[in-house]
Amino acid sequence: MQEIDQNKFKILLSKVPEVTIFFWVIKILCTTVGETFADFLNFNLGFGLTNTTTIMGLAFFSVLYVQFRTTKYVPGIYWLTVVLISVFGTLLTDNLTDAMGVPLEVSTVVFSMLLGLTFLFWYMSEKTLSIHSIFTRKREVFYWLTILFTFALGTAVGDLYSEQLGLGYLNTGITVVIIIACVFLGWKFLNLDRVLAFWTAYILTRPLGASLGDYLSQSKVNGGLGLGTTVTSVIFLIAILAIIVFLAVSKIDITEKSENIETNQTNGSKKNVLTQTIAALCIFLVVGIGGYVWRSNNIASQDSAQATLGGKLTDFITIENDMLDDINANNFTSAKKKADDLEHQWDTQEPQLRKIDGTTWTKIDGTIDVVLAAVRSASPDASKCQSALNNSFSVINEANK
């Protein structure tokens, strides 16, 4: 009788939804918004990376506080927390890369280690990593910390392969879909541990959502569909809201019965899960590092004789000079079109230029981000655009000598 009451108490305090098809759909939608909404605030509204991070950080921690104060799963609060943590996790990586010049390789390794340590301490403390076991404050802390690191890691990995290694948004997304499908088939037919399969798929949906967001929002010359961050963010936010309302009314994602959470596994069961985990890590390391080395060698072979960026930045100088002429003539429409060309050419040549001189590339990339934010602002200020362009022109011209 006491055990039954205890199980009922756990169900009442469950703070996360049941894993259904709606869970995965809304998760991918949230990760896409995390990519596009951060860009919308940063570039379209001209907030800049620092202000965007501050605003979204305050919003995230405020809603997270409300989430911790609730005593059960509330769809609106839970998924709003996921949306905000997706934006904040994206901005963590963006700040390391754009503001601090930390290489994406380093970010990937650091966030992988942080995520791995979180899983390790979580399991050592609670003897389970099951999403159905989130009914204590400690487990909820581990849960949200894990999600934060999955978003930051997913952003780093997605940007590393799609942009820095030149794989492209669509190809990156397709690759991730194939891996997720393999994980699903492993769980369905090869007895892959369900908790291991869940967290593997959860981590992979971040680069999938980011690639989807970039593919939809980026201009056609950048290899996207040209919907823009505003339209993409609005469409996905409306879709998220619609699903949340549906879930709140239908309550189909609320756990109705106790899950059999194995906190006291047999030695054989533990050994089997450990073997699967080690095997999965080895596969991801071999595929990930192998793919990175292969793409890097291809890029290096294209510019093996080039030691500096000198002479390779002339096209960017020309575009920025044309943009400055448009700004001086108050022709912001033309300047914004040239901003698309600038971003496209910069992203296209990123793998080669960054391989030649990563430090200088990062410095130039920061000035170009400021230019794009100033020119694409909803109400662009001519003096700010001129200042940003002159600064970027100076840095690029120095590197091009």
C-alpha positions as CSV (number, residue, x, y, z in Angstrom):
1,M,0.0,0.0,0.0
2,Q,2.8,2.4,0.9
3,E,4.5,1.6,-2.4
4,I,1.3,2.4,-4.4
5,D,1.0,5.7,-2.6
6,Q,4.6,6.5,-3.3
7,N,4.1,5.8,-7.0
8,K,1.1,8.0,-7.0
9,F,3.1,10.8,-5.4
10,K,5.8,10.5,-8.0
11,I,3.3,10.8,-10.8
12,L,1.7,13.9,-9.3
13,L,5.1,15.5,-9.1
14,S,6.2,14.5,-12.6
15,K,7.6,17.7,-14.2
16,V,8.1,16.5,-17.8
17,P,5.8,15.3,-20.5
18,E,5.3,11.8,-21.8
19,V,7.5,11.1,-24.9
20,T,5.1,11.0,-27.8
21,I,5.3,12.1,-31.4
22,F,4.2,15.5,-30.3
23,F,7.2,15.7,-27.9
24,W,9.6,15.2,-30.8
25,V,7.8,17.6,-33.2
26,I,7.7,20.4,-30.7
27,K,11.3,19.7,-29.6
28,I,12.5,20.2,-33.2
29,L,10.3,23.3,-33.6
30,C,11.8,24.7,-30.4
31,T,15.4,24.1,-31.6
32,T,14.6,25.8,-34.9
33,V,13.2,28.8,-33.1
34,G,16.3,28.9,-30.9
35,E,18.4,29.4,-34.1
36,T,16.2,31.9,-35.9
37,F,14.9,34.0,-33.0
38,A,18.4,34.6,-31.7
39,D,19.4,35.9,-35.2
40,F,16.2,37.9,-35.4
41,L,17.0,39.8,-32.2
42,N,20.7,40.1,-33.0
43,F,20.5,41.2,-36.6
44,N,17.0,42.2,-37.6
45,L,16.3,44.3,-34.4
46,G,19.9,45.3,-34.1
47,F,20.2,44.4,-30.4
48,G,23.7,43.0,-30.9
49,L,25.0,39.7,-29.4
50,T,25.6,41.0,-25.9
51,N,22.2,42.7,-25.5
52,T,20.4,39.7,-27.0
53,T,22.2,37.3,-24.6
54,T,21.3,39.5,-21.6
55,I,17.7,39.8,-22.6
56,M,17.2,36.1,-23.3
57,G,19.2,35.1,-20.3
58,L,16.9,37.1,-18.0
59,A,13.8,35.7,-19.7
60,F,15.1,32.1,-19.5
61,F,16.1,32.2,-15.8
62,S,12.8,33.9,-14.9
63,V,10.7,31.2,-16.6
64,L,13.0,28.5,-15.3
65,Y,12.2,29.8,-11.8
66,V,8.5,29.5,-12.5
67,Q,9.1,26.0,-13.8
68,F,10.9,25.0,-10.6
69,R,8.0,26.4,-8.5
70,T,5.4,24.3,-10.2
71,T,4.5,21.0,-8.6
72,K,3.6,19.1,-11.8
73,Y,4.0,19.2,-15.6
74,V,2.3,22.3,-17.1
75,P,2.6,22.3,-20.9
76,G,2.8,26.1,-21.4
77,I,5.5,26.7,-18.7
78,Y,7.5,23.6,-19.6
79,W,7.7,24.3,-23.4
80,L,8.2,28.0,-22.9
81,T,11.3,27.0,-20.8
82,V,12.5,24.7,-23.6
83,V,12.1,27.5,-26.2
84,L,14.0,30.0,-24.1
85,I,16.7,27.5,-23.1
86,S,17.2,26.7,-26.8
87,V,17.7,30.4,-27.6
88,F,20.0,30.9,-24.6
89,G,22.0,27.7,-25.3
90,T,22.5,28.9,-28.9
91,L,23.7,32.2,-27.7
92,L,26.2,30.6,-25.3
93,T,28.0,29.1,-28.3
94,D,27.6,32.2,-30.4
95,N,29.3,34.3,-27.7
96,L,32.2,31.9,-27.4
97,T,32.7,31.9,-31.2
98,D,31.9,35.4,-32.2
99,A,32.6,37.5,-29.2
100,M,35.5,35.6,-27.7
101,G,37.0,33.9,-30.7
102,V,36.9,30.4,-29.3
103,P,37.2,27.9,-32.1
104,L,34.2,25.7,-32.7
105,E,36.4,22.6,-32.2
106,V,37.1,23.8,-28.7
107,S,33.5,24.6,-27.9
108,T,32.5,21.1,-29.2
109,V,35.0,19.4,-27.0
110,V,34.2,21.5,-23.9
111,F,30.4,21.1,-24.1
112,S,30.8,17.4,-24.9
113,M,32.8,17.0,-21.7
114,L,30.3,19.1,-19.6
115,L,27.4,17.1,-21.0
116,G,29.2,13.8,-20.2
117,L,30.1,14.9,-16.7
118,T,26.5,16.0,-16.1
119,F,25.2,12.5,-17.2
120,L,27.9,10.9,-15.0
121,F,27.1,12.8,-11.8
122,W,23.4,12.5,-12.5
123,Y,23.6,8.7,-12.7
124,M,26.0,8.4,-9.8
125,S,23.6,10.4,-7.6
126,E,20.2,9.0,-8.8
127,K,21.0,5.7,-10.4
128,T,18.8,6.6,-13.4
129,L,18.8,9.0,-16.3
130,S,15.2,8.2,-17.3
131,I,13.1,11.2,-18.4
132,H,10.2,9.6,-16.5
133,S,12.1,9.9,-13.2
134,I,12.0,13.7,-12.9
135,F,10.0,14.1,-9.7
136,T,12.6,15.6,-7.3
137,R,14.3,18.9,-7.3
138,K,17.8,17.4,-7.7
139,R,16.8,15.4,-10.8
140,E,15.1,18.5,-12.3
141,V,18.4,20.5,-11.9
142,F,20.3,17.7,-13.6
143,Y,17.6,17.5,-16.3
144,W,17.7,21.2,-17.3
145,L,21.5,21.4,-17.0
146,T,21.6,18.5,-19.4
147,I,19.2,20.2,-21.9
148,L,21.2,23.4,-21.7
149,F,24.4,21.6,-22.7
150,T,22.7,19.7,-25.4
151,F,21.6,22.9,-27.0
152,A,25.0,24.5,-26.7
153,L,26.8,21.4,-28.0
154,G,24.3,21.0,-30.9
155,T,24.9,24.6,-31.9
156,A,28.7,24.1,-31.9
157,V,28.5,20.8,-33.8
158,G,26.0,22.1,-36.3
159,D,28.0,25.3,-37.1
160,L,31.2,23.3,-37.2
161,Y,30.0,21.0,-39.9
162,S,27.5,23.1,-41.9
163,E,29.6,26.3,-42.0
164,Q,33.2,25.9,-41.0
165,L,33.6,22.6,-42.8
166,G,31.4,23.7,-45.7
167,L,28.9,20.8,-45.5
168,G,26.0,23.1,-45.8
169,Y,22.7,23.4,-43.9
170,L,20.7,20.9,-46.0
171,N,23.4,18.3,-46.1
172,T,24.0,18.6,-42.3
173,G,20.3,18.2,-41.7
174,I,20.0,15.2,-43.9
175,T,23.0,13.6,-42.2
176,V,21.5,14.1,-38.8
177,V,18.2,12.7,-39.9
178,I,19.9,9.5,-41.1
179,I,21.7,9.1,-37.8
180,I,18.5,9.6,-35.8
181,A,16.8,7.0,-38.0
182,C,19.6,4.6,-37.2
183,V,19.2,5.2,-33.5
184,F,15.4,4.6,-33.8
185,L,16.0,1.3,-35.7
186,G,18.5,0.3,-33.1
187,W,16.0,0.9,-30.3
188,K,13.1,-0.7,-32.2
189,F,14.8,-3.9,-33.5
190,L,18.3,-4.3,-31.9
191,N,17.3,-3.9,-28.2
192,L,19.2,-0.5,-27.8
193,D,18.6,0.8,-24.3
194,R,15.7,3.2,-24.4
195,V,17.3,5.8,-22.1
196,L,20.5,5.8,-24.2
197,A,18.4,6.0,-27.4
198,F,16.3,8.9,-26.0
199,W,19.2,11.1,-25.0
200,T,21.1,10.4,-28.2
201,A,18.1,11.4,-30.3
202,Y,17.5,14.4,-28.0
203,I,21.1,15.7,-28.5
204,L,20.9,15.2,-32.3
205,T,17.6,17.1,-32.7
206,R,19.5,20.3,-31.9
207,P,21.8,20.3,-35.0
208,L,18.7,19.1,-37.0
209,G,16.6,22.0,-35.8
210,A,19.4,24.5,-36.3
211,S,20.1,23.3,-39.8
212,L,16.3,23.4,-40.6
213,G,16.1,27.0,-39.2
214,D,19.1,28.1,-41.2
215,Y,17.9,26.4,-44.4
216,L,14.4,28.1,-44.1
217,S,15.6,31.5,-43.0
218,Q,18.8,32.1,-45.0
219,S,18.6,33.8,-48.4
220,K,18.5,31.8,-51.6
221,V,22.0,32.9,-52.5
222,N,23.1,31.5,-49.1
223,G,21.7,28.1,-50.0
224,G,18.4,28.6,-48.0
225,L,14.7,29.2,-49.0
226,G,14.9,32.9,-48.2
227,L,12.0,33.0,-45.7
228,G,14.0,35.2,-43.4
229,T,14.4,34.9,-39.6
230,T,11.2,36.9,-38.9
231,V,8.9,34.8,-41.0
232,T,10.5,31.5,-39.9
233,S,10.3,32.5,-36.2
234,V,6.7,33.5,-36.5
235,I,5.6,30.4,-38.3
236,F,7.3,28.1,-35.8
237,L,6.2,30.0,-32.8
238,I,2.6,29.8,-34.0
239,A,3.0,26.0,-34.6
240,I,4.5,25.6,-31.1
241,L,1.6,27.6,-29.5
242,A,-0.9,25.5,-31.4
243,I,0.6,22.2,-30.2
244,I,0.9,23.5,-26.7
245,V,-2.8,24.4,-26.6
246,F,-3.7,21.0,-28.1
247,L,-1.6,19.2,-25.4
248,A,-3.1,21.3,-22.6
249,V,-6.6,20.4,-23.7
250,S,-6.1,16.8,-24.7
251,K,-3.6,16.0,-21.9
252,I,-2.3,13.1,-24.0
253,D,1.3,13.9,-22.9
254,I,0.6,13.6,-19.2
255,T,1.8,10.3,-17.7
256,E,-1.2,8.3,-16.6
257,K,0.5,5.3,-15.1
258,S,3.7,4.6,-13.2
259,E,6.8,3.9,-15.4
260,N,9.0,1.0,-14.4
261,I,12.1,2.9,-13.6
262,E,15.0,0.6,-13.0
263,T,17.0,2.1,-10.3
264,N,18.2,-1.3,-9.0
265,Q,19.3,-3.0,-12.2
266,T,20.9,-6.4,-12.2
267,N,24.7,-6.6,-12.9
268,G,24.0,-8.1,-16.3
269,S,21.6,-5.3,-17.2
270,K,24.1,-2.6,-16.1
271,K,26.9,-4.3,-18.0
272,N,24.7,-4.4,-21.2
273,V,23.8,-0.7,-21.0
274,L,27.5,0.2,-20.2
275,T,28.6,-1.8,-23.3
276,Q,26.0,-0.1,-25.5
277,T,27.0,3.3,-24.2
278,I,30.7,2.8,-24.8
279,A,30.0,1.4,-28.3
280,A,27.8,4.4,-29.1
281,L,30.5,6.8,-28.0
282,C,33.1,5.0,-30.0
283,I,31.0,5.1,-33.1
284,F,30.3,8.9,-32.8
285,L,33.9,9.6,-32.1
286,V,35.1,7.6,-35.1
287,V,32.5,9.1,-37.4
288,G,32.7,12.6,-36.0
289,I,36.5,12.9,-35.9
290,G,36.9,11.0,-39.2
291,G,34.4,13.3,-41.0
292,Y,36.2,16.3,-39.5
293,V,39.6,15.2,-40.6
294,W,38.3,14.3,-44.1
295,R,36.6,17.7,-44.6
296,S,39.6,19.6,-43.2
297,N,42.1,17.8,-45.4
298,N,39.9,18.6,-48.5
299,I,39.9,22.2,-47.5
300,A,43.6,22.3,-46.8
301,S,44.4,20.7,-50.1
302,Q,42.6,23.5,-51.9
303,D,44.8,26.2,-50.3
304,S,47.9,24.3,-49.5
305,A,50.2,27.0,-50.9
306,Q,48.4,30.0,-49.3
307,A,49.9,31.1,-46.0
308,T,48.0,34.4,-45.4
309,L,44.7,36.0,-46.4
310,G,46.5,38.6,-48.5
311,G,44.9,39.1,-51.8
312,K,41.9,36.9,-51.0
313,L,39.6,39.5,-49.5
314,T,39.3,41.9,-52.4
315,D,35.7,40.9,-53.2
316,F,34.6,41.7,-49.7
317,I,36.3,45.2,-49.8
318,T,34.4,45.9,-53.1
319,I,31.0,44.8,-51.6
320,E,31.5,46.9,-48.5
321,N,32.5,49.9,-50.5
322,D,29.4,49.6,-52.6
323,M,27.3,49.2,-49.4
324,L,28.9,52.4,-48.1
325,D,28.0,54.3,-51.3
326,D,24.4,53.1,-50.8
327,I,24.3,54.2,-47.2
328,N,25.7,57.6,-48.1
329,A,22.9,57.9,-50.7
330,N,20.3,56.7,-48.1
331,N,19.5,53.7,-50.4
332,F,19.1,51.2,-47.6
333,T,17.1,48.8,-49.8
334,S,20.1,48.3,-52.1
335,A,22.5,48.2,-49.1
336,K,20.5,45.3,-47.5
337,K,20.7,43.3,-50.8
338,K,24.4,43.8,-50.8
339,A,24.5,42.7,-47.2
340,D,23.0,39.4,-48.4
341,D,25.7,39.1,-51.0
342,L,28.4,39.9,-48.3
343,E,27.0,37.2,-46.0
344,H,26.7,34.7,-48.8
345,Q,30.3,35.1,-50.0
346,W,31.7,35.2,-46.5
347,D,29.9,32.0,-45.5
348,T,30.8,30.3,-48.8
349,Q,34.5,31.1,-48.4
350,E,34.6,30.5,-44.6
351,P,36.1,26.9,-44.8
352,Q,39.1,28.0,-46.9
353,L,39.7,31.4,-45.3
354,R,39.4,30.1,-41.7
355,K,41.8,27.3,-42.4
356,I,44.4,29.7,-43.7
357,D,44.2,32.2,-40.7
358,G,41.6,31.4,-38.1
359,T,42.5,34.3,-35.8
360,T,42.3,37.0,-38.5
361,W,39.1,35.3,-39.9
362,T,37.4,35.5,-36.4
363,K,38.4,39.2,-36.2
364,I,36.9,40.0,-39.6
365,D,33.9,37.9,-38.9
366,G,33.1,40.0,-35.8
367,T,33.2,43.2,-37.8
368,I,31.0,41.8,-40.6
369,D,28.4,40.7,-38.0
370,V,28.3,44.3,-36.8
371,V,27.8,45.5,-40.4
372,L,25.0,43.0,-41.0
373,A,23.2,43.9,-37.8
374,A,23.4,47.7,-38.5
375,V,22.3,47.5,-42.1
376,R,19.5,44.9,-41.5
377,S,18.1,46.8,-38.6
378,A,14.3,47.5,-38.9
379,S,15.2,51.3,-38.8
380,P,18.8,51.5,-39.9
381,D,20.8,54.5,-38.7
382,A,23.1,55.9,-41.3
383,S,25.9,56.9,-38.9
384,K,26.0,53.5,-37.3
385,C,26.1,51.8,-40.7
386,Q,28.9,54.1,-41.8
387,S,30.9,53.5,-38.6
388,A,30.4,49.7,-38.9
389,L,31.4,49.6,-42.5
390,N,34.5,51.8,-42.1
391,N,35.7,49.7,-39.2
392,S,35.2,46.4,-41.1
393,F,36.7,47.9,-44.2
394,S,39.8,48.9,-42.2
395,V,40.3,45.4,-40.7
396,I,39.7,43.6,-44.0
397,N,41.9,46.0,-46.0
398,E,44.8,45.4,-43.5
399,A,44.4,41.6,-43.7
400,N,44.3,41.8,-47.5
401,K,47.7,43.4,-47.9
